[in-house]
């Protein structure tokens, strides 16, 4: 649903975008400074879905309750917002979630996690990955601070990489592994970090069908992706 919204926004008219993001409300990039869970919390409150979420969480089977809610025919019809939120606020939060999902499918972590890595570890690799996934993330205070330092020190290598990052994700990064990366992320968040090679192959290749590899290579390649996903501390 969110990926479909991404396509709709990309094809929206100037009038529609002006109605959705009036004035300076298009400046949503600051949200990437917040942890992903905080963004999700704000979106839940903004959509007036707090009580519904509480009911799901306290039900005997929260996962089944969530899946049942997604199967409702009228999902997304009730757009009554929290009185403290404007339409532009919810639209910005929704778009940030879209880009974070894209980032998780591409890099195994959200833009918010990448920005945190820049902030905590001064990791420029994460900085350029964040910009590739959403060019507007360059407006985050964390990234602007790094950019200012690069300007002061005449860091030509930085601006060469920045120019490349502004072109967006490369075809190699989109090379059909997005669903597998997302599945590995879910495994990590569920604390499932000890699957055997055989179990991993059965899950990714046979059950979920999110990975295809030449015969004999699946286990080795999946093991490498699995190990890499477990090394990422935050989503």
C-alpha positions, 0 to 999 in steps of 0.5 A: 500500500505504501509503495503504491502511495509512492507511485501516486505521489510521484505522478501527482499534479502540482495542484494536488501536491500544493494541497497536500504540502502547503507552504513549507510543509514539504520540509519533512526531512528533519523526521529522519533525525528521529528513530524509526519507532518514533516516526511510526508512533507519530504516524499512528497518533496522527491517523487516530489509530492509537486505540485500534492499535492498543486493541490489537496489542492486547488481543490473544493473538496480536499478529492475527488481529493485525492481519485481519485489520489489513484484510478489511475492505474499507481500510484506508477510507477513514482518514479522520486525523488527530486534531493536533495533526494537519494533513501535511504532517501525516503525508510527510510521515507517510512519505518518510515511511515509504522511503525508509521501507525502500532503504530497508529493502536496499541496504537492510536498514532505514534512512533514520538508521543511516543518519544515526550512523552518521551522527554517532560514528561520522560514517560517510558511507551511511551518509551517501546511502541516505542521500541516495534513498531520499535526496531531501535527507541532505537537509537533515542537521546531521548531514548538513553539518557534515556537508559544512565541514566538507565545504570548510576543508575543501573536501573534493572527494566528499563532493564527488561522492555527493554528486554521485549519491544525488543520482539515486540508487544504482541498478546494482543496488536494486538487483532483485534482492529487496524482498530478501533483505526485508525478510532478513531484517524481519528475522533480525527484529524477531531475534531469529539469528541462529538459522542453519544454512539448510533452514535459511535456504528452505525459508528464503528459496522454497517458502518465501521465494525471495531468493534465486541463485544458481544451483549450489550457490544459494546456501553460501550466498544466503549465509553471507547476506544473513551474517551481514544483516545480523551485524546491523545494530539498528533499523 
